[in-house]
Amino acid sequence: MIKRIVVFALIFTCNLTVFGQEEPIQIVDETVANRLMLYALNETDTDYDVMITVDGSGFRQSKAKPRMTRVPATSRVQIARLMINRGENPKYTYTLVVNDSLSRRALRREFELVKIAPKKPITVYITQNCMKCDSIMQPLKDSKWQFDSHNLAEKPEMAKQLKMAVPELDVMETPVFSIGGLIFPEVKNYEELMEEMTKE
């Protein structure tokens, strides 16, 4: 069980900022009209309970006592809302409590699922005769993983270079995957892709 308390000193200078990169929960702030929204961003596979306490100047906030809020795995949850004072630049500090010992009393708020970067970056090269692309690509699009894709029909120079490593490229009916910088032309379905990703 972990319980972390982290204090950050922040000066708001842009509309979207990410802090606390070393923690399992990051704080993302975003301006909407005259409000500064604070979100807890969880890019791990673990659910956490999170509580934030904000202090500072140039804004107003609810006087309600802070409570633990559930932040599910691979999600973003709004945990605070600051009303910016007219003509002022908000400056604030916050204390963040992160707990992986989940409480039934934690608030359950609406959350937005987010994509996360795999340990081995994924790049997909869509071949010109890719008859089976949809059956592989749709599960990947529906997954939690971030990935890059390139349509080789639109990028002949890229196709030419890739063909040096994959001579059968022109007749392939499946995409070519790059996983962690290595080319895998033999991957035929989503399950095989996940197997290659998890190999050491």
HELIX and SHEET records of a PDB file:
HELIX    1   1 CYS A  133  ASP A  142  1                                  10    
HELIX    2   2 LEU A  152  GLU A  154  5                                   3    
HELIX    3   3 PRO A  156  ALA A  165  1                                  10    
HELIX    4   4 PRO A  167  VAL A  171  5                                   5    
HELIX    5   5 TYR A  190  THR A  198  1                                   9    
SHEET    1   A 4 LYS A   3  ILE A  11  0                                        
SHEET    2   A 4 LYS A  91  ASN A  99 -1                                        
SHEET    3   A 4 TYR A  48  SER A  57 -1                                        
SHEET    4   A 4 THR A  69  VAL A  71 -1                                        
SHEET    1   B 5 LEU A  16  PHE A  19  0                                        
SHEET    2   B 5 ILE A  25  VAL A  32 -1                                        
SHEET    3   B 5 ARG A  35  ASN A  42 -1                                        
SHEET    4   B 5 SER A  75  ILE A  84 -1                                        
SHEET    5   B 5 PHE A  59  ARG A  60 -1                                        
SHEET    1   C 5 LEU A  16  PHE A  19  0                                        
SHEET    2   C 5 ILE A  25  VAL A  32 -1                                        
SHEET    3   C 5 ARG A  35  ASN A  42 -1                                        
SHEET    4   C 5 SER A  75  ILE A  84 -1                                        
SHEET    5   C 5 PHE A 111  LEU A 113 -1                                        
SHEET    1   D 4 ASP A 148  ASN A 151  0                                        
SHEET    2   D 4 ILE A 122  ILE A 126  1                                        
SHEET    3   D 4 VAL A 176  ILE A 179 -1                                        
SHEET    4   D 4 LEU A 182  PHE A 184 -1                                        
END                                                                             
